[in-house]
Amino acid sequence: MHREKYKKMAYVLHTEFGYTKTAIANLMQISPQQMGQWIKEAGYEIRLNQANIEIDALKNELMQIGYQPQKPLNSNDFIDLDF
């Protein structure tokens, strides 16, 4: 099973099902410290995904009232610039 999936499973087992980090770590054969890190990382990823969903909804709402994206940025436009 993929490590990212394990992280999310650990997150759900801990936050939704109430299992301790130690019990999950024993199940997945890693240290409790590593389990804590996995749960933290999964939580960040979940919050980031939720934020992206909210941003997409806001973008669609703005487009519905007439706002449109500006010209896409293109790295080729900056070839002759000195940075």
VEXFI-737286 format. One record per residue: x, y, z of N, C-alpha, C in turn; residue in three letters. Coordinates in steps of 0.001 Angstrom, whole numbers, plus 524288, in hexadecimal, padded with zeros to 5 digits. Layout:
% residues N
XYZXYZXYZAla ...
***
This chain:
% residues 83
8034F7FB5F8000080000800008000080375804D680000Met 801DB808C77FD70804D380D937FCD4805298108F80203His 809AC812D48031980A988159680809806B881A06808F7Arg 8056181CF9804DE801B182155805777FC5681F5980734Glu 7FAE081ACB8052F7F5E681889806C87F621816F380C86Lys 7FA8A814BA80E387FB368135A813BD7FAAA8182881737Tyr 7FD0081C72815867FCAC82146818937F6FE822F681947Lys 7F411822CB815167EE92824648155F7EB6382090818A0Lys 7EC9D81B84818237E9EC817A081B5A7EB19818978211DMet 7F008819BD822567F18981AE6827BD7EEA381FAF829BFAla 7EE3C823A08267A7EB6D82868827EE7E5C18272B82953Tyr 7E3338241C826097DDB8822B6826F97DD3581F5482BDCVal 7E0A581B8282C717E07381829831167E10881B6783612Leu 7E46481F4F835E67E5568227F83A8E7E1118269F83B66His 7E002829C0837677DC7582E318381C7D6B282CB9837F0Thr 7D553828E7834D07CFD2827878342D7CE37822D383784Glu 7D1CB81F19838217D07781A4983AE87D29981A128406FPhe 7D5FB81DD3841D87D7CD81E40847337DC2C81AA7848EEGly 7DEC481805845497E31E814AF846C67E7CD8180884855Tyr 7EAFE8160B84BE87EFA1818F084D857F3D78188984958Thr 7F75D81C5C8496A7FBBA81C49845BD7FF21817758469FLys 7FFBF815FE84B8B802ED8116984CC88008580C7484A89Thr 7FB6F80BE084B187F8CF80736849067F939806FC84313Ala 7F89D80B70840907F90180B9183AD97FE9D80A7E8392CIle 8025B80CC383C04807E180BDB83ACE809378061583B3EAla 807448038183F4B808267FDE183FE1805C47FAE083B52Asn 801127FC5D839C57FE737F9CF835658019E7FA5A83060Leu 803B27FF0C82F76806788002782A9880C5D7FF5682B0EMet 80E0F7FD8D82F96813817FC2E8309B8174B800B682FADGln 815DA80538831DA8195F809BA831D68196E80BFC8375AIle 81CD580FB28386281D308120183D9A8188D815A783E9ASer 817148164E84392812EB81A04844D08144581F8E8430DPro 81949820F98433781AE68262A8416B819EB826CC83B8CGln 81B52822C3838A281A59822F0833038147D82318831EAGln 8117D820328350C80BD38203E83459809B3825B98353DMet 80B9C8285083949809EE82DAF83A4580B1683139835A3Gly 80F9C8307F833428110F8339782EA880D788325C82A14Gln 80C5582D6282942808C382BE7825088036B82E70825B5Trp 8016182E4082A757FC308307882B7C7FC478365C82A91Ile 80075838DF82C3E800FE83E8382B6F8013383FC782596Lys 8046083CE6822A9804DB83DC781D067FFB183CDF81A37Glu 7FCF2838C181BA87F7E0837AB819337F40A83C0E81A65Ala 7F41C83E0881F2B7F0B1842608209D7F1C78473681D5EGly 7F6D88486981C8A7F84484CE1819417F64984C1B813B0Tyr 7F71284768811A57F5648465380C487EF7B846D080BB6Glu 7ECA6844DA80F7F7E6E88452780F5C7E52A84AD880F84Ile 7E78C84DF2812F57E61F853828133E7E77F8565080E2CArg 7EBF08550280BE07ED7D85763806F07E9948560B802A6Leu 7E7FE851258025E7E42A84F877FE707DEF5852517FF41Asn 7DD53852EE804227D878855B38053E7D8E985B678039FGln 7DD7285DC98049D7DE4B863358030D7DE1E863B17FD1CAla 7E06E85FEB7FA5B7E0528600D7F4A07DAC685F9A7F290Asn 7D78F85C727F5077D21085BF47F36D7CF3C8611F7F43DIle 7D038863A67F8AB7CDCE868B67F9BE7CF9E86CD17F5D6Glu 7D4AD86CD37F4857D6C88708A7F0BC7D43F86FB97EB62Ile 7D3BA86ACE7E9B87D138869B57E4B17CB9686B987E4A3Asp 7C8C986ADA7E8EF7C35D86CAB7E93D7C3238729F7E8EBAla 7C6B58754C7EB9A7C6D687B007EB587C83C87CE77E5DELeu 7CBE387A417E3667CD5C87BA57DE0B7C8A487B2F7DA71Lys 7C5BC876E97DAE07C1148762F7D7A27BCF687A557D8C3Asn 7BC4A87BB07DDB57B88787FB87DF2C7BA0A885007DCD5Glu 7BF0B886557DD157C0E088B3E7DACC7C02788B4F7D4E4Leu 7C123886DA7D25E7C06D886967CCB77BAAA887247CB41Met 7B735885307CE887B19A885A67CD7C7AFC488B4C7CDBFGln 7B26488E8E7D0D07B0C8894087D11F7B401897837CD82Ile 7B720895087CA197B9A2897FA7C5F07BF80898997C62BGly 7C1FD896FA7CA5B7C7AD8975C7CA947CA0C892F07C76DTyr 7CE5B8941A7C4BE7D103890357C18A7D6CC890367C2D3Gln 7D95688BBC7C22E7DEFD88B917C30F7E1D088F267BF3BPro 7E6108916D7C1137E959894957BDAE7EC8D891087BA30Gln 7EF9A893717B6CD7F3098907C7B35A7F66F88CD47B69DLys 7F6E7887EB7B4FE7FA4D8844B7B7DE7FFFA8862F7B7BAPro 802A7885587BC0E80830886A07BC3480B30882B27B8EFLeu 80F1F8849F7B63A81231881497B2CD817E98826E7B3C2Asn 81AE287E767B52B8207587F427B65A82379881467B1A4Ser 821A7880307ACED824488821F7A83F82415888107A7E0Asn 8203B88A767AA6481FD0890237AA648244E892A47AD63Asp 826FC88FB17B0AB82B01891CF7B42083087890837B25BPhe 8311F88E447ADD98363888C807AC0083A35890FF7ABE1Ile 8389C895947AA0983C3D899EB7A95D83CAE89D627AE2BAsp 839E789C267B24D83A2589F567B70783E9C89DA37BA7DLeu 841158A15F7BD108454C8A02A7C0BE8431A89FE07C645Asp 8439D89B5E7C8A6841E089AB07CE108468D899D07D179Phe 
***
